[in-house]
Amino acid sequence: MAEKDEVSSISYAAKYLGGHSLFPKAKAIHLVLTKKSIEIPEMKLTIPFNRLENVQLVKEEKLASSLMIFPWIKIKKFVMLTFEDKNNYEESLFLDIEKSEEAYTEINLAKTRCEIYKSKII
């Protein structure tokens, strides 16, 4: 979980859809962004930003229609995280987040801030 000095964090309600080898079933989760990592308490999972390899915003197009008279396309966006776990295996998380674009941006900003902070220390 978040360290005590990490006062500011951002949390998103989400649905985990799959992708991780240890978690085969979909479940409701909370994605918590801290200064150093992404945490998912329901899965007891912490992803340090230095192990986060890729963050993608994935679009799924759904065709919906009302009696086929007024068809329209609804685009749903998901967030996919790819990271290296503590055993050096690549894992992915496919997430349905209500504010997917906001979450995508916040994850990338947090990862960048962490990288900048580390480069100033070294």
C-alpha positions as CSV (number, residue, x, y, z in Angstrom):
1,M,0.0,0.0,0.0
2,A,1.0,3.7,-0.2
3,E,3.7,4.8,2.1
4,K,2.9,7.5,4.7
5,D,4.9,10.2,3.0
6,E,2.8,9.7,-0.1
7,V,-0.1,11.8,1.0
8,S,-1.4,12.7,-2.4
9,S,-2.8,9.9,-4.5
10,I,-5.5,9.6,-7.2
11,S,-7.9,6.7,-7.2
12,Y,-10.1,5.4,-10.0
13,A,-12.9,2.8,-9.8
14,A,-12.4,0.3,-12.6
15,K,-13.1,-3.2,-13.8
16,Y,-10.2,-5.5,-14.4
17,L,-11.0,-7.5,-17.6
18,G,-8.0,-9.8,-17.7
19,G,-4.4,-10.1,-19.0
20,H,-2.5,-11.0,-15.8
21,S,-1.5,-14.7,-15.5
22,L,-2.3,-14.8,-11.8
23,F,-5.7,-13.2,-12.1
24,P,-7.8,-15.0,-14.8
25,K,-11.2,-13.6,-13.8
26,A,-12.7,-10.1,-14.3
27,K,-13.3,-8.2,-11.1
28,A,-14.2,-4.7,-9.7
29,I,-11.0,-2.9,-8.5
30,H,-9.6,0.4,-7.6
31,L,-6.6,1.8,-9.3
32,V,-4.6,4.0,-6.9
33,L,-1.8,6.2,-8.3
34,T,0.8,7.2,-5.7
35,K,4.1,9.0,-6.2
36,K,6.0,5.8,-6.8
37,S,3.6,3.2,-8.1
38,I,0.2,2.0,-9.2
39,E,-1.6,0.0,-6.5
40,I,-4.6,-2.3,-6.8
41,P,-5.6,-3.2,-3.3
42,E,-8.2,-5.9,-4.4
43,M,-5.4,-7.8,-6.1
44,K,-2.7,-7.0,-3.6
45,L,-0.7,-5.7,-6.5
46,T,1.8,-2.9,-6.6
47,I,3.4,-1.8,-9.9
48,P,6.4,0.5,-9.4
49,F,6.6,3.1,-12.2
50,N,10.1,2.0,-13.0
51,R,8.7,-1.4,-14.0
52,L,5.8,0.0,-16.0
53,E,6.8,-0.6,-19.7
54,N,3.8,0.6,-21.6
55,V,0.5,2.4,-21.1
56,Q,-2.0,2.3,-23.9
57,L,-5.5,3.7,-24.5
58,V,-7.3,1.0,-26.6
59,K,-10.4,1.8,-28.5
60,E,-13.2,-0.7,-29.1
61,E,-15.9,0.3,-31.6
62,K,-19.4,-0.9,-30.8
63,L,-22.1,-0.7,-33.4
64,A,-25.4,0.1,-31.8
65,S,-28.7,0.7,-33.5
66,S,-32.3,1.4,-32.8
67,L,-34.3,-1.0,-35.0
68,M,-31.5,-0.5,-37.6
69,I,-33.1,2.8,-38.6
70,F,-30.7,5.2,-36.8
71,P,-27.4,3.3,-36.4
72,W,-24.5,5.0,-34.7
73,I,-21.1,4.0,-33.5
74,K,-20.2,4.2,-29.8
75,I,-16.5,4.1,-29.1
76,K,-15.4,2.7,-25.7
77,K,-11.9,3.2,-24.5
78,F,-9.9,0.9,-22.2
79,V,-6.5,1.3,-20.5
80,M,-3.9,-1.4,-21.0
81,L,-0.9,-1.5,-18.7
82,T,2.2,-3.6,-19.5
83,F,4.8,-4.1,-16.8
84,E,7.6,-6.4,-15.6
85,D,6.6,-8.2,-12.3
86,K,9.0,-8.8,-9.4
87,N,10.0,-12.2,-11.1
88,N,10.9,-10.3,-14.3
89,Y,7.9,-11.7,-16.2
90,E,6.0,-9.4,-18.5
91,E,2.3,-9.0,-17.4
92,S,-0.6,-6.9,-18.7
93,L,-3.7,-5.5,-17.2
94,F,-6.7,-4.7,-19.4
95,L,-8.9,-2.2,-17.5
96,D,-12.3,-0.7,-18.1
97,I,-12.2,2.7,-16.3
98,E,-15.1,5.2,-16.5
99,K,-12.7,8.1,-17.0
100,S,-10.2,6.1,-19.2
101,E,-8.7,9.1,-20.9
102,E,-8.1,11.0,-17.6
103,A,-6.6,7.9,-16.0
104,Y,-4.4,7.3,-19.0
105,T,-3.1,10.9,-18.8
106,E,-2.6,10.7,-15.0
107,I,-0.7,7.4,-15.2
108,N,1.7,8.8,-17.8
109,L,2.2,12.1,-15.9
110,A,2.9,10.2,-12.6
111,K,5.4,7.9,-14.5
112,T,7.1,10.9,-16.0
113,R,7.3,12.7,-12.7
114,C,8.9,9.6,-11.1
115,E,11.4,9.3,-13.9
116,I,12.4,13.0,-13.6
117,Y,12.7,12.7,-9.9
118,K,15.0,9.7,-10.2
119,S,17.2,11.3,-12.8
120,K,17.7,14.3,-10.5
121,I,18.8,12.0,-7.7
122,I,21.4,10.1,-9.8
